[in-house]
Amino acid sequence: MSTIAAADYSVERAKSGEVISKVWRRLIPFLFVLYIINYLDRINIGFAALSMNKDLMFSATVFGLANSIFYFGYVVCEIPSNLLMARFGARVWIARILISWGLASAATMLVVGPYSLYAIRFLVGVLEAGFVPGVLLYLTYWIPNSHRARANGYLMMAQPVAMALGGGISGLILEHFNGAMGLQGWRWMFLCEGLPAVVLGLASYFYLTDRPSDASWLAEGEKAALASLVREERIAGPVRQKPSILKQVMEPSILLLAVAYFCLVNTINANATWIPTIVRDVLKTYSLTSVGLVTAIPAVCALILMPIWTRNSDRTQERKGHVITALIMAAVGWLMVIYFSQPELRLAGLIFTVSGAFCAMSVFWTLPQAILSEEARPAGIGLISAVGLLGSAVSPAVIGILRDLTGNFNAGLFYVTALLVVSMVLIWAVGRRHRVS
């Protein structure tokens, strides 16, 4: 390479880096906030259970079934929602999702018994469907693959942030708003944590841009540089004829990834749904504020590890090993919770589990994005997310039933640990099949 050519190449790479930084500053913080609100509205029922179950005399089975029904509604509408986002654009569709689910989530305050809880949770699931895969799809339009583990990771960090904030905020609302205007604390919690989604939905309509070509905040040269970078990475692999979208979505590796995600999501959901109750059992306390604050500890630890994990995955461009190692960490954490009786060691187990599960999920989504073409990503990502969310539909009911039958969480935690092992095997198989490092 001549000196002039080398200089031009360096300038071009510098320009590309500047454009990616500009896109990152514009989109990632805003999507991060949306993701926090999304996950908070999904997990706040776990905190509501600390008092709602007693007020309405719900058993663990009833509560677990309500969570399962939420995810069944979510799964049914997941792929259609992602396809509709590809048609109408993120600006319209993400705004619609946020506004409608926020209103439905706030309406959970009106629950009076099992059947009204089942109905409202199903409705929330239907209206929220498509948010997570929609955001993941949206990122593929803007962020090149070389930066995508970090982009996914920063968004996934919103989940432990929501767990940490949700634990403290929900505990305070439950304890200090209880009885205000004649309403129980858990009713205030659903109202206060549901309405922000409506406000952010309105903001999304005006703030988001569907594609780089539509971005008024990018110069024409920046649009061209970003499009070139994303296009070059997409065609960097071996040239081969693209199969149809249906064939790509039904490709064995995509189906294996869907099952692997199902296994991982069981642990994610167990964390979100049952950790407040597990912490209360470990602490032997009924102080809702104390439970909320201790619940935040594993989430804070995950926040420290996730950016380190995803940055190293992008730096080395290694994906499979990062996912499997994180899954091992999560499985070891559950075994610590099961086998140790000391509160400190059981809390350490929860730290391992939460950190491992979120690190695994952050890097996991680089795998299907690398296999699918741009045209097949809406359906492929929607399919994997939908199958994964079946894990969220199954997990609460299974763990709730096993807890009622055995009197403790151990049988349910053995169940989610076994699924993590299955997920490791499937990720390894996909890596071998596609020679993914």
C-alpha positions as CSV (number, residue, x, y, z in Angstrom):
1,M,0.0,0.0,0.0
2,S,1.4,3.4,-1.0
3,T,1.9,6.2,1.5
4,I,-1.0,8.2,-0.1
5,A,-3.3,5.1,-0.1
6,A,-2.4,4.3,3.5
7,A,-3.2,7.9,4.5
8,D,-6.6,7.8,2.7
9,Y,-7.4,4.5,4.4
10,S,-6.6,6.0,7.8
11,V,-8.7,9.0,7.1
12,E,-11.6,6.8,6.0
13,R,-11.4,4.7,9.1
14,A,-11.3,7.8,11.3
15,K,-14.5,9.1,9.5
16,S,-16.2,5.7,10.0
17,G,-15.3,5.8,13.7
18,E,-16.7,9.3,14.0
19,V,-20.0,8.3,12.4
20,I,-20.4,5.3,14.6
21,S,-19.7,7.4,17.7
22,K,-22.3,9.9,16.5
23,V,-24.9,7.2,15.9
24,W,-24.0,5.6,19.3
25,R,-24.5,8.9,21.2
26,R,-27.8,9.6,19.4
27,L,-29.5,6.1,19.7
28,I,-28.0,4.0,22.5
29,P,-28.7,6.2,25.5
30,F,-32.3,6.7,24.4
31,L,-32.9,3.1,23.6
32,F,-31.3,2.2,26.9
33,V,-33.8,4.3,28.8
34,L,-36.7,2.6,26.9
35,Y,-35.3,-0.8,27.7
36,I,-35.1,0.1,31.4
37,I,-38.8,1.0,31.4
38,N,-39.7,-2.1,29.4
39,Y,-37.9,-4.5,31.8
40,L,-39.2,-2.7,34.9
41,D,-42.8,-3.1,33.7
42,R,-42.1,-6.7,33.0
43,I,-40.5,-7.6,36.4
44,N,-42.4,-5.3,38.8
45,I,-45.1,-8.0,39.2
46,G,-42.4,-9.9,41.1
47,F,-42.1,-7.1,43.6
48,A,-45.9,-6.7,43.7
49,A,-46.2,-10.3,44.7
50,L,-44.5,-9.5,48.0
51,S,-47.8,-7.9,49.1
52,M,-50.3,-8.5,46.3
53,N,-50.4,-12.3,46.8
54,K,-51.2,-11.8,50.5
55,D,-53.9,-9.1,49.8
56,L,-55.6,-11.1,47.1
57,M,-54.8,-14.6,48.6
58,F,-52.9,-15.8,45.5
59,S,-50.9,-19.0,45.7
60,A,-47.5,-19.4,44.1
61,T,-49.3,-21.4,41.4
62,V,-51.8,-18.6,40.6
63,F,-49.0,-16.1,40.5
64,G,-46.8,-18.2,38.3
65,L,-49.6,-18.9,35.9
66,A,-50.3,-15.2,35.6
67,N,-46.7,-14.6,34.5
68,S,-47.0,-17.5,32.1
69,I,-50.1,-16.1,30.5
70,F,-48.3,-12.7,30.0
71,Y,-45.6,-14.5,28.0
72,F,-48.1,-16.5,26.0
73,G,-49.6,-13.3,24.8
74,Y,-46.2,-11.9,24.1
75,V,-45.1,-15.0,22.1
76,V,-48.2,-15.1,19.9
77,C,-47.7,-11.5,18.7
78,E,-43.8,-11.4,18.6
79,I,-43.2,-12.3,14.9
80,P,-46.1,-10.3,13.5
81,S,-45.0,-7.3,15.5
82,N,-41.4,-7.5,14.2
83,L,-42.7,-7.8,10.6
84,L,-45.0,-4.8,11.1
85,M,-42.1,-2.8,12.5
86,A,-40.1,-3.5,9.3
87,R,-43.1,-2.3,7.3
88,F,-44.1,0.8,9.3
89,G,-40.7,1.8,10.7
90,A,-39.3,2.0,14.2
91,R,-40.5,5.5,14.8
92,V,-44.2,4.6,14.5
93,W,-44.1,1.0,15.8
94,I,-41.9,1.4,18.9
95,A,-44.0,4.4,19.9
96,R,-47.2,2.4,19.5
97,I,-45.7,-0.4,21.6
98,L,-44.6,1.9,24.4
99,I,-47.9,3.8,24.6
100,S,-50.2,0.8,24.6
101,W,-48.2,-1.4,26.9
102,G,-47.7,1.5,29.4
103,L,-51.5,2.1,29.6
104,A,-52.1,-1.7,30.1
105,S,-49.3,-2.1,32.6
106,A,-50.7,0.8,34.7
107,A,-54.2,-0.8,34.5
108,T,-52.8,-3.8,36.4
109,M,-53.6,-1.7,39.5
110,L,-57.3,-2.5,38.9
111,V,-56.8,-6.3,39.5
112,V,-59.3,-7.8,42.0
113,G,-58.8,-11.5,41.6
114,P,-57.1,-14.3,39.6
115,Y,-59.1,-14.0,36.5
116,S,-58.7,-10.2,36.2
117,L,-55.0,-10.7,36.8
118,Y,-54.8,-13.3,34.0
119,A,-56.7,-11.1,31.6
120,I,-54.7,-7.9,32.2
121,R,-51.3,-9.8,32.1
122,F,-52.3,-11.4,28.8
123,L,-53.2,-8.0,27.3
124,V,-49.9,-6.4,28.5
125,G,-48.0,-9.3,26.8
126,V,-49.9,-8.8,23.5
127,L,-49.3,-5.0,23.5
128,E,-45.6,-5.2,24.6
129,A,-44.8,-8.0,22.0
130,G,-42.1,-7.1,19.6
131,F,-40.3,-4.4,21.6
132,V,-37.1,-6.3,22.3
133,P,-36.6,-8.0,18.9
134,G,-37.7,-4.8,17.3
135,V,-34.9,-2.8,19.0
136,L,-32.4,-5.6,18.2
137,L,-33.5,-5.5,14.5
138,Y,-33.3,-1.7,14.6
139,L,-29.7,-1.8,15.8
140,T,-28.7,-3.9,12.7
141,Y,-29.6,-1.0,10.5
142,W,-27.3,1.4,12.3
143,I,-24.5,-0.5,14.1
144,P,-21.9,-2.6,12.1
145,N,-21.2,-6.2,13.3
146,S,-17.8,-5.2,14.7
147,H,-19.5,-3.0,17.4
148,R,-22.7,-5.0,17.8
149,A,-21.8,-7.1,20.9
150,R,-21.2,-3.9,22.8
151,A,-24.3,-2.3,21.4
152,N,-26.4,-5.3,22.4
153,G,-24.6,-5.4,25.7
154,Y,-25.3,-1.8,26.6
155,L,-28.9,-2.3,25.9
156,M,-29.1,-5.6,27.9
157,M,-27.4,-3.7,30.8
158,A,-30.8,-2.0,31.1
159,Q,-32.2,-5.2,32.5
160,P,-30.0,-5.3,35.6
161,V,-30.3,-1.6,35.9
162,A,-34.1,-2.1,36.0
163,M,-33.6,-4.8,38.6
164,A,-31.4,-2.6,40.7
165,L,-33.6,0.5,40.4
166,G,-36.8,-1.5,40.5
167,G,-35.8,-3.3,43.7
168,G,-35.3,0.0,45.5
169,I,-38.1,2.0,43.9
170,S,-40.7,-0.8,44.1
171,G,-39.8,-1.5,47.7
172,L,-40.2,2.1,48.7
173,I,-43.5,2.5,46.8
174,L,-44.9,-0.8,48.3
175,E,-44.0,0.2,51.8
176,H,-44.5,4.0,51.9
177,F,-47.5,4.4,49.5
178,N,-49.5,1.6,51.1
179,G,-52.8,3.0,52.1
180,A,-52.4,6.4,50.3
181,M,-55.9,7.4,49.1
182,G,-57.2,4.1,50.2
183,L,-55.1,2.1,47.8
184,Q,-52.6,-0.7,48.5
185,G,-48.9,0.0,47.8
186,W,-48.8,-2.6,44.9
187,R,-51.6,-0.7,43.1
188,W,-49.6,2.5,43.3
189,M,-46.5,0.7,42.1
190,F,-48.2,-0.5,38.8
191,L,-49.5,3.0,38.2
192,C,-46.3,4.9,38.9
193,E,-44.1,2.5,36.9
194,G,-46.5,2.1,33.9
195,L,-47.2,5.7,32.9
196,P,-43.5,6.6,32.1
197,A,-43.8,4.2,29.1
198,V,-46.6,6.3,27.7
199,V,-44.6,9.5,27.9
200,L,-41.5,7.9,26.4
201,G,-43.7,6.5,23.6
202,L,-44.7,10.0,22.6
203,A,-41.1,11.0,22.7
204,S,-40.0,8.1,20.6
205,Y,-42.3,9.2,17.7
206,F,-40.4,12.5,17.4
207,Y,-36.9,11.3,18.3
208,L,-36.2,8.1,16.5
209,T,-35.2,7.8,12.8
210,D,-36.2,4.8,10.8
211,R,-33.0,4.4,8.7
212,P,-29.6,6.1,8.2
213,S,-30.8,7.5,4.9
214,D,-33.6,9.4,6.7
215,A,-31.4,10.9,9.4
216,S,-31.5,14.7,9.2
217,W,-28.8,14.7,12.0
218,L,-26.3,13.0,9.7
219,A,-24.5,14.8,6.9
220,E,-24.7,13.2,3.4
221,G,-21.1,12.0,3.7
222,E,-21.8,10.5,7.1
223,K,-24.8,8.6,5.7
224,A,-22.7,7.2,2.9
225,A,-19.9,6.2,5.2
226,L,-22.3,4.4,7.6
227,A,-24.1,2.6,4.8
228,S,-20.8,1.5,3.3
229,L,-19.5,0.2,6.6
230,V,-22.6,-1.8,7.3
231,R,-22.8,-3.1,3.7
232,E,-19.1,-4.1,3.6
233,E,-19.4,-6.1,6.8
234,R,-22.5,-7.8,5.4
235,I,-20.7,-9.1,2.3
236,A,-17.3,-9.7,4.0
237,G,-18.0,-13.5,4.3
238,P,-17.8,-16.0,1.5
239,V,-20.0,-15.2,-1.5
240,R,-22.9,-17.6,-1.8
241,Q,-26.4,-17.6,-3.1
242,K,-28.8,-16.4,-0.5
243,P,-31.6,-18.9,0.2
244,S,-35.2,-17.7,0.7
245,I,-36.2,-15.9,3.9
246,L,-38.3,-19.0,4.9
247,K,-35.3,-21.3,4.4
248,Q,-33.0,-19.0,6.3
249,V,-35.5,-18.8,9.2
250,M,-36.0,-22.6,9.2
251,E,-32.3,-23.3,8.9
252,P,-31.2,-25.8,11.6
253,S,-28.8,-23.4,13.2
254,I,-31.5,-20.8,13.7
255,L,-33.8,-23.4,15.2
256,L,-31.0,-24.6,17.5
257,L,-30.4,-21.0,18.6
258,A,-34.1,-20.6,19.3
259,V,-34.1,-23.6,21.6
260,A,-30.8,-22.4,23.3
261,Y,-32.4,-19.0,23.9
262,F,-35.5,-20.7,25.3
263,C,-33.2,-22.5,27.8
264,L,-31.4,-19.3,28.7
265,V,-34.6,-17.2,29.1
266,N,-35.8,-19.7,31.8
267,T,-33.0,-18.4,34.0
268,I,-33.5,-14.8,33.1
269,N,-37.2,-15.1,33.9
270,A,-36.5,-17.0,37.2
271,N,-34.2,-14.1,38.1
272,A,-36.8,-11.5,37.3
273,T,-39.8,-13.2,38.8
274,W,-38.6,-15.1,41.9
275,I,-35.4,-13.3,43.1
276,P,-37.4,-11.0,45.5
277,T,-39.1,-14.0,47.1
278,I,-35.8,-16.0,47.2
279,V,-34.0,-13.0,48.8
280,R,-36.8,-12.7,51.4
281,D,-36.4,-16.4,52.2
282,V,-32.7,-16.0,52.5
283,L,-32.9,-12.9,54.7
284,K,-35.7,-14.3,56.8
285,T,-37.2,-10.7,56.8
286,Y,-40.5,-9.2,55.7
287,S,-39.1,-5.7,55.3
288,L,-39.9,-4.8,51.7
289,T,-37.3,-2.0,51.5
290,S,-34.6,-4.4,52.7
291,V,-35.6,-7.1,50.2
292,G,-35.6,-4.5,47.4
293,L,-32.1,-3.2,48.3
294,V,-30.5,-6.6,48.6
295,T,-32.2,-7.7,45.3
296,A,-30.3,-4.9,43.7
297,I,-26.8,-6.3,44.6
298,P,-26.7,-9.1,41.9
299,A,-27.9,-6.6,39.3
300,V,-25.2,-4.0,40.2
301,C,-22.5,-6.8,39.9
302,A,-23.9,-7.7,36.5
303,L,-23.6,-4.1,35.4
304,I,-19.9,-4.1,36.3
305,L,-19.2,-7.3,34.4
306,M,-21.3,-6.9,31.2
307,P,-19.4,-4.0,29.5
308,I,-16.1,-5.8,30.2
309,W,-17.5,-9.1,28.7
310,T,-19.0,-7.6,25.6
311,R,-16.0,-5.3,24.9
312,N,-13.7,-8.3,25.1
313,S,-16.0,-10.3,22.7
314,D,-15.9,-7.4,20.2
315,R,-12.1,-7.0,20.6
316,T,-11.4,-10.6,20.0
317,Q,-14.4,-11.2,17.6
318,E,-15.0,-14.4,19.6
319,R,-18.7,-15.1,20.4
320,K,-19.3,-18.8,21.1
321,G,-16.8,-19.1,24.0
322,H,-18.1,-15.9,25.6
323,V,-21.7,-17.2,25.6
324,I,-20.8,-20.7,26.9
325,T,-18.5,-19.4,29.7
326,A,-21.2,-17.0,30.9
327,L,-23.8,-19.9,30.8
328,I,-21.4,-22.0,33.0
329,M,-21.2,-19.0,35.5
330,A,-25.0,-18.8,35.7
331,A,-25.3,-22.6,36.3
332,V,-22.7,-22.6,39.0
333,G,-24.6,-19.7,40.6
334,W,-27.9,-21.7,40.8
335,L,-26.0,-24.7,42.3
336,M,-24.6,-22.4,45.0
337,V,-28.1,-21.1,45.9
338,I,-29.4,-24.7,46.1
339,Y,-26.6,-26.3,48.0
340,F,-25.3,-23.6,50.4
341,S,-27.3,-22.6,53.5
342,Q,-25.2,-19.5,54.5
343,P,-26.9,-16.3,53.3
344,E,-23.7,-14.8,52.1
345,L,-22.9,-17.8,49.8
346,R,-26.4,-17.9,48.5
347,L,-26.2,-14.2,47.7
348,A,-22.9,-14.9,45.9
349,G,-24.7,-17.6,43.9
350,L,-27.4,-15.1,42.8
351,I,-24.6,-12.7,41.8
352,F,-23.0,-15.4,39.6
353,T,-26.4,-16.4,38.1
354,V,-27.6,-12.8,37.3
355,S,-24.2,-11.8,35.9
356,G,-23.7,-14.9,33.9
357,A,-27.2,-14.9,32.4
358,F,-27.0,-11.3,31.3
359,C,-23.5,-11.6,29.8
360,A,-24.6,-14.7,27.9
361,M,-27.6,-12.9,26.5
362,S,-25.6,-9.8,25.4
363,V,-23.3,-11.8,23.2
364,F,-25.9,-14.4,22.2
365,W,-27.6,-12.0,19.8
366,T,-24.5,-11.5,17.7
367,L,-24.9,-15.2,16.6
368,P,-28.2,-15.1,14.7
369,Q,-27.4,-11.6,13.3
370,A,-24.2,-13.0,11.8
371,I,-26.1,-16.0,10.2
372,L,-29.2,-14.2,8.8
373,S,-29.4,-11.9,5.8
374,E,-30.8,-8.4,6.3
375,E,-34.0,-9.4,4.7
376,A,-34.5,-12.5,6.9
377,R,-33.6,-10.7,10.2
378,P,-37.1,-9.5,11.1
379,A,-38.6,-12.9,10.9
380,G,-35.5,-14.8,12.2
381,I,-34.9,-12.5,15.2
382,G,-38.7,-12.6,15.9
383,L,-38.7,-16.4,15.8
384,I,-35.8,-16.8,18.2
385,S,-37.2,-14.2,20.6
386,A,-40.7,-15.8,20.4
387,V,-39.4,-19.3,21.1
388,G,-37.2,-17.9,23.9
389,L,-40.1,-16.2,25.5
390,L,-41.9,-19.5,25.7
391,G,-39.3,-20.1,28.4
392,S,-40.7,-17.0,30.2
393,A,-44.2,-18.5,29.7
394,V,-43.2,-21.9,31.1
395,S,-40.7,-20.9,33.8
396,P,-43.0,-19.1,36.3
397,A,-45.7,-21.7,36.2
398,V,-43.2,-24.6,36.5
399,I,-41.2,-23.0,39.4
400,G,-44.4,-21.9,41.2
401,I,-45.9,-25.4,41.0
402,L,-42.7,-27.1,42.1
403,R,-42.4,-24.7,45.0
404,D,-46.0,-25.4,46.2
405,L,-45.4,-29.1,45.9
406,T,-42.0,-29.2,47.6
407,G,-42.1,-26.2,49.9
408,N,-38.9,-24.7,48.6
409,F,-37.3,-23.5,45.4
410,N,-34.7,-26.2,44.9
411,A,-36.6,-28.4,42.4
412,G,-37.3,-25.4,40.2
413,L,-33.7,-24.2,40.4
414,F,-32.5,-27.7,39.3
415,Y,-34.9,-27.3,36.4
416,V,-33.4,-24.0,35.2
417,T,-29.8,-25.3,35.8
418,A,-30.4,-28.3,33.6
419,L,-31.7,-26.0,30.8
420,L,-28.5,-23.9,31.0
421,V,-26.5,-27.1,30.3
422,V,-28.7,-27.8,27.3
423,S,-28.2,-24.3,26.1
424,M,-24.4,-24.7,26.3
425,V,-24.5,-27.8,24.2
426,L,-26.7,-26.2,21.5
427,I,-24.5,-23.0,21.3
428,W,-21.4,-25.3,20.9
429,A,-23.2,-27.2,18.1
430,V,-24.1,-24.0,16.2
431,G,-20.5,-22.8,16.6
432,R,-19.2,-26.0,15.1
433,R,-21.7,-25.9,12.3
434,H,-21.0,-22.4,11.2
435,R,-17.4,-22.3,12.4
436,V,-18.3,-19.4,14.7
437,S,-15.4,-18.7,17.0
